[in-house]
Amino acid sequence: MADALVLRALRGNAKQLDLSGKKLRRVPKAVGRLFELNRLQLKNNLISDLPAELQALNNLTELNLGNNSFEALPEVLKHLRQLRKLHLFDNKLEALSPNVLECLENLTFLNLNKNKLTTLPEEICRLAQLKYLTVNNNQLESIPSKLCLLQHLCELHLAHNKLKSLPHDIGYLTNLKKLSVPRNEIQVLPEIKMTRTFVYRILRKQELCVLRNLKVLDVAGNQLHIFPTKLLHLKLEEFYYEQNPLLEKDLIASTQMNEVLTLQEITARYILNGLSGNSLTEALEHYPEARKILAHASLCAVCKRSFLNTWLECVSFVDLAKKISITSPVHVVPIRALLCSYRCFNESGHQFYGIAIP
């Protein structure tokens, strides 16, 4: 049956060929003679490798290998440099060959759902044109930071894995519109920082406006207790966060410790808040390590002054129903807030609460 379809395609110089659900264990080598082919469907078979003859398909832009028996990326893929869409869902992949992956430089769509992947190779950053990446239902334990170099990425789907965290550099995915990471083991979301104006003022760093295009965020079913400080700065249209052990507003008395700042903290606050002008900027140009340290500074939620290390972590409870489309019956969520001192914490008029650790 499959051979007859291939023969018919050869006679008609076909641009598309569908061999899905034919119980194939191998792909007919004659498919490699369909030089005008741009779309090849091979899903729902028993295929575990592809013949070398397919490397002649220079016009192929879409390849569907879903629901087969691949345990590794076929080597022939690295010759299909015009490929735009690649489906590899529901296979037996345990790892992705960097040598193959880095050759798919024109890929815009990659579906790796329902495999056995525990991590992604750093070479995934070579997929410079990638816009859609889905790796749901795998065994991912971590995501490489270099994935955050994919500047064209619009959707990232990582549901039903074993992730405990996300890369701190995820904010560099400035074109990301949808981030879906439900049903993992994530305990803390990275701070989604928008504009570091205080660092810009002192160090003249280029303004960072990250995740500015994010519209949909799904973190349901994780281990989150609190959300990042700048969550409300995101222009979200949909937000899913149910089934997380979020902090609750239950007031208790507490004892305040004495404030003892380290020499590094005192110096950093003096630089960030007390100095300005070209002389400081010029001096820091010669001390890249100092610039690197100061770039991690935070802004006190009360006095709006800068400080370096997390001094007092607090929480505010915000009603999201007025700001974002949500489905959860719980509208009030805990948002992280950083304060620079107990003096600010004791100021009247703010709605920040200390976090009690049992």
C-alpha positions as CSV (number, residue, x, y, z in Angstrom):
1,M,0.0,0.0,0.0
2,A,2.8,2.4,1.0
3,D,4.8,1.5,-2.1
4,A,1.8,2.2,-4.3
5,L,1.4,5.6,-2.7
6,V,5.1,6.4,-3.2
7,L,4.9,5.3,-6.9
8,R,1.9,7.5,-7.5
9,A,3.7,10.4,-5.9
10,L,6.7,9.9,-8.1
11,R,4.6,9.9,-11.2
12,G,2.9,13.1,-10.2
13,N,6.1,14.8,-8.9
14,A,4.2,15.3,-5.6
15,K,4.9,18.0,-3.1
16,Q,3.1,16.3,-0.3
17,L,3.1,12.7,0.8
18,D,1.1,11.1,3.6
19,L,2.1,7.6,4.8
20,S,0.6,7.9,8.3
21,G,-0.9,4.8,10.0
22,K,0.5,2.3,7.5
23,K,2.2,0.1,10.1
24,L,5.6,0.9,8.5
25,R,8.8,-0.3,10.1
26,R,10.9,1.4,7.5
27,V,10.4,4.3,5.1
28,P,10.6,3.3,1.4
29,K,14.0,4.6,0.0
30,A,12.2,5.8,-3.1
31,V,10.7,8.6,-1.0
32,G,14.2,10.2,-1.4
33,R,13.5,10.7,-5.1
34,L,10.6,13.0,-4.5
35,F,12.8,16.1,-4.9
36,E,9.9,18.5,-4.9
37,L,8.4,17.2,-1.6
38,N,7.8,19.9,1.0
39,R,5.5,18.0,3.4
40,L,6.0,14.4,4.6
41,Q,3.6,12.7,7.0
42,L,5.0,9.5,8.7
43,K,3.1,9.6,12.0
44,N,1.4,6.5,13.7
45,N,3.8,3.9,12.4
46,L,6.6,1.7,13.9
47,I,9.6,3.5,12.4
48,S,12.8,3.7,14.4
49,D,15.1,5.3,11.8
50,L,15.1,7.1,8.5
51,P,17.0,6.0,5.3
52,A,20.0,8.1,4.2
53,E,18.2,8.6,0.8
54,L,16.0,11.2,2.5
55,Q,18.9,13.7,2.6
56,A,18.1,14.5,-1.0
57,L,14.8,16.2,0.0
58,N,16.2,19.7,-0.1
59,N,12.7,21.3,-0.3
60,L,11.2,19.5,2.7
61,T,9.8,22.1,5.2
62,E,7.5,19.9,7.3
63,L,8.2,16.4,8.7
64,N,5.8,14.5,11.0
65,L,7.4,11.5,12.8
66,G,5.0,11.5,15.7
67,N,3.9,8.2,17.4
68,N,6.7,6.0,16.2
69,S,9.6,4.2,17.8
70,F,12.5,6.6,17.5
71,E,15.0,6.3,20.4
72,A,17.4,9.0,18.9
73,L,17.2,11.8,16.3
74,P,17.8,10.3,12.9
75,E,21.1,11.4,11.5
76,V,19.6,12.2,8.1
77,L,17.8,15.2,9.7
78,K,21.0,17.3,9.8
79,H,20.9,17.4,6.0
80,L,17.3,18.7,5.9
81,R,18.3,22.3,6.4
82,Q,15.1,23.8,5.0
83,L,13.0,22.1,7.6
84,R,10.6,24.4,9.4
85,K,8.3,22.1,11.3
86,L,9.3,18.9,13.0
87,H,7.0,16.6,15.0
88,L,8.6,14.0,17.2
89,F,5.8,13.5,19.8
90,D,5.1,10.1,21.4
91,N,8.4,8.4,20.6
92,K,11.1,6.9,22.9
93,L,13.7,9.7,22.8
94,E,15.9,9.9,25.9
95,A,18.3,12.5,24.6
96,L,18.7,14.8,21.6
97,S,21.9,14.6,19.6
98,P,23.6,18.0,19.6
99,N,25.2,17.2,16.2
100,V,21.8,16.8,14.6
101,L,20.0,19.6,16.5
102,E,22.4,22.3,15.7
103,C,21.9,21.8,11.9
104,L,18.2,22.5,12.1
105,E,18.8,26.3,12.0
106,N,15.7,27.1,10.1
107,L,13.3,25.2,12.4
108,T,10.4,27.3,13.7
109,F,8.2,24.6,15.3
110,L,9.4,21.6,17.4
111,N,7.1,19.1,19.1
112,L,8.8,16.7,21.5
113,N,5.8,15.8,23.7
114,K,5.5,12.4,25.3
115,N,9.1,11.2,25.2
116,K,11.6,10.3,27.9
117,L,13.8,13.4,27.9
118,T,15.5,14.3,31.2
119,T,17.1,17.5,29.8
120,L,17.7,19.5,26.7
121,P,21.2,20.0,25.2
122,E,22.7,23.5,25.3
123,E,22.9,23.4,21.5
124,I,19.2,24.0,21.3
125,C,20.1,27.7,21.3
126,R,21.3,27.1,17.7
127,L,17.7,26.8,16.6
128,A,17.7,30.6,16.1
129,Q,14.4,30.8,14.2
130,L,12.4,28.7,16.7
131,K,9.1,30.2,17.6
132,Y,7.2,27.2,19.1
133,L,8.7,24.6,21.4
134,T,6.7,22.0,23.3
135,V,8.2,19.3,25.5
136,N,5.2,18.3,27.6
137,N,5.0,14.9,29.3
138,N,8.7,14.1,29.5
139,Q,11.0,13.7,32.5
140,L,12.8,17.0,32.3
141,E,14.6,17.9,35.5
142,S,16.2,21.1,34.3
143,I,16.3,23.5,31.4
144,P,19.6,24.9,30.0
145,S,20.1,28.7,30.4
146,K,21.1,28.8,26.7
147,L,17.5,28.1,25.8
148,C,16.9,31.7,26.8
149,L,18.9,32.9,23.8
150,L,16.0,31.9,21.5
151,Q,15.0,35.4,20.8
152,H,12.1,34.5,18.3
153,L,10.5,32.0,20.7
154,C,6.8,32.8,21.2
155,E,5.5,29.8,23.0
156,L,7.2,27.5,25.5
157,H,5.3,24.4,26.8
158,L,6.9,22.3,29.5
159,A,3.9,20.7,31.3
160,H,4.0,17.5,33.2
161,N,7.8,17.2,33.8
162,K,10.0,17.2,36.9
163,L,11.2,20.8,36.8
164,K,12.1,22.3,40.2
165,S,13.0,25.7,38.8
166,L,13.2,27.8,35.6
167,P,16.4,29.5,34.3
168,H,17.1,32.9,35.9
169,D,17.7,34.2,32.3
170,I,14.2,33.3,31.1
171,G,13.4,37.1,31.1
172,Y,15.5,37.4,28.0
173,L,12.8,35.7,26.0
174,T,11.4,39.1,25.1
175,N,9.1,37.8,22.4
176,L,7.6,35.0,24.5
177,K,3.8,35.2,24.5
178,K,2.9,32.0,26.3
179,L,4.8,30.2,29.0
180,S,3.1,26.9,30.2
181,V,4.8,25.0,33.0
182,P,1.9,23.3,34.9
183,R,2.2,20.1,36.8
184,N,5.9,20.3,37.7
185,E,7.7,20.7,41.0
186,I,8.7,24.3,40.7
187,Q,9.1,26.0,44.1
188,V,10.2,29.5,43.1
189,L,9.7,31.5,40.0
190,P,12.7,33.7,38.9
191,E,12.2,37.4,39.6
192,I,10.5,38.8,36.4
193,K,12.4,42.1,36.4
194,M,11.2,44.9,34.2
195,T,13.1,48.2,34.4
196,R,16.2,48.5,36.6
197,T,16.2,52.3,36.6
198,F,18.4,52.6,39.7
199,V,21.0,50.4,38.1
200,Y,20.6,52.3,34.9
201,R,21.1,55.6,36.7
202,I,24.3,54.5,38.4
203,L,25.9,52.1,36.0
204,R,24.4,53.3,32.7
205,K,23.3,49.8,31.9
206,Q,21.0,49.3,29.0
207,E,17.4,49.1,30.2
208,L,16.1,45.6,30.6
209,C,12.4,45.2,29.8
210,V,11.9,41.5,29.9
211,L,8.9,39.2,29.1
212,R,7.2,42.4,27.9
213,N,5.1,40.4,25.4
214,L,4.0,37.6,27.8
215,K,0.2,37.2,27.6
216,V,-0.4,33.7,29.1
217,L,1.3,32.3,32.1
218,D,0.4,28.8,33.4
219,V,2.1,27.6,36.6
220,A,-0.8,25.5,38.0
221,G,0.0,22.4,40.0
222,N,3.5,23.2,41.2
223,Q,5.0,23.9,44.7
224,L,4.8,27.7,44.6
225,H,4.3,29.7,47.9
226,I,4.7,33.2,46.5
227,F,4.9,35.0,43.2
228,P,7.7,37.3,42.0
229,T,7.8,41.0,42.9
230,K,7.2,42.3,39.3
231,L,4.4,39.9,38.4
232,L,1.8,42.7,38.3
233,H,4.0,44.6,35.8
234,L,3.5,41.9,33.2
235,K,0.7,42.6,30.7
236,L,-1.0,39.2,31.2
237,E,-4.3,38.3,29.7
238,E,-4.6,34.9,31.3
239,F,-3.0,33.5,34.5
240,Y,-3.4,30.0,35.8
241,Y,-2.0,29.2,39.3
242,E,-4.4,26.9,41.0
243,Q,-3.2,23.9,43.0
244,N,-0.2,25.6,44.5
245,P,0.5,25.7,48.3
246,L,0.3,29.5,48.4
247,L,1.0,31.6,51.5
248,E,-2.1,32.6,53.5
249,K,-2.8,35.7,55.4
250,D,-2.7,34.6,59.0
251,L,-1.3,37.3,61.3
252,I,0.9,36.4,64.3
253,A,3.2,38.3,66.6
254,S,6.9,38.2,65.9
255,T,10.2,39.3,67.3
256,Q,12.5,41.5,65.3
257,M,16.2,40.8,65.1
258,N,18.9,43.5,65.3
259,E,20.0,44.8,61.9
260,V,23.6,44.1,61.2
261,L,24.8,45.0,57.7
262,T,27.9,43.5,56.2
263,L,30.6,45.8,54.9
264,Q,29.7,44.8,51.3
265,E,26.1,45.8,51.9
266,I,27.0,49.1,53.5
267,T,29.4,49.9,50.6
268,A,26.8,48.8,48.0
269,R,24.1,51.0,49.5
270,Y,26.5,54.0,49.6
271,I,27.3,53.5,45.9
272,L,23.7,52.9,44.8
273,N,22.1,55.7,46.8
274,G,24.7,58.2,47.8
275,L,26.9,58.6,44.7
276,S,26.2,59.8,41.2
277,G,27.9,61.5,38.3
278,N,30.4,60.7,35.6
279,S,33.2,60.0,38.0
280,L,31.5,57.0,39.5
281,T,30.5,55.7,36.1
282,E,34.0,56.0,34.8
283,A,35.5,54.4,37.9
284,L,33.1,51.4,37.7
285,E,34.1,50.8,34.1
286,H,37.4,49.6,35.4
287,Y,35.8,47.2,37.9
288,P,33.6,44.7,36.0
289,E,33.3,42.5,39.1
290,A,31.8,45.5,41.0
291,R,29.4,46.2,38.2
292,K,28.4,42.5,38.2
293,I,27.7,42.6,41.9
294,L,25.7,45.8,41.8
295,A,23.6,44.6,38.9
296,H,21.8,42.3,41.4
297,A,20.6,45.2,43.5
298,S,16.9,45.5,44.5
299,L,14.6,48.3,45.3
300,C,12.9,48.7,48.7
301,A,9.2,48.5,48.3
302,V,8.7,51.2,51.0
303,C,11.4,53.8,50.8
304,K,12.3,53.1,47.1
305,R,16.0,53.1,47.9
306,S,18.4,50.5,46.5
307,F,20.1,47.7,48.5
308,L,22.1,44.7,47.5
309,N,21.2,41.5,49.3
310,T,17.7,40.3,50.3
311,W,17.3,41.8,53.7
312,L,13.7,41.4,54.7
313,E,11.4,39.3,52.5
314,C,7.8,40.3,52.9
315,V,4.5,39.6,51.1
316,S,1.5,41.6,50.0
317,F,-1.8,40.1,49.1
318,V,-3.2,41.3,45.8
319,D,-6.6,40.8,44.3
320,L,-5.8,39.7,40.7
321,A,-9.4,39.6,39.5
322,K,-9.3,43.3,38.8
323,K,-6.2,43.0,36.7
324,I,-6.0,39.7,34.9
325,S,-8.3,37.1,33.5
326,I,-8.2,34.1,35.9
327,T,-10.2,30.9,36.4
328,S,-9.2,30.1,39.9
329,P,-11.8,30.7,42.6
330,V,-9.0,32.2,44.8
331,H,-8.4,35.8,43.5
332,V,-6.1,37.1,46.2
333,V,-2.5,35.9,45.8
334,P,0.7,36.5,47.7
335,I,3.2,38.8,45.9
336,R,6.8,39.0,47.1
337,A,8.1,42.3,48.3
338,L,11.6,43.2,49.5
339,L,12.4,45.7,52.2
340,C,15.7,47.2,53.1
341,S,15.3,47.4,56.9
342,Y,13.0,46.9,59.9
343,R,12.7,50.7,60.0
344,C,10.9,50.5,56.7
345,F,8.9,47.5,57.8
346,N,7.7,49.4,60.9
347,E,6.6,52.4,58.8
348,S,2.8,52.9,58.8
349,G,0.6,53.0,55.7
350,H,1.9,50.0,53.7
351,Q,0.3,46.6,53.2
352,F,3.5,44.4,53.5
353,Y,3.6,41.6,55.9
354,G,6.6,39.6,57.2
355,I,6.8,35.9,56.3
356,A,6.8,33.4,59.2
357,I,8.8,30.3,58.7
358,P,7.5,27.4,60.8
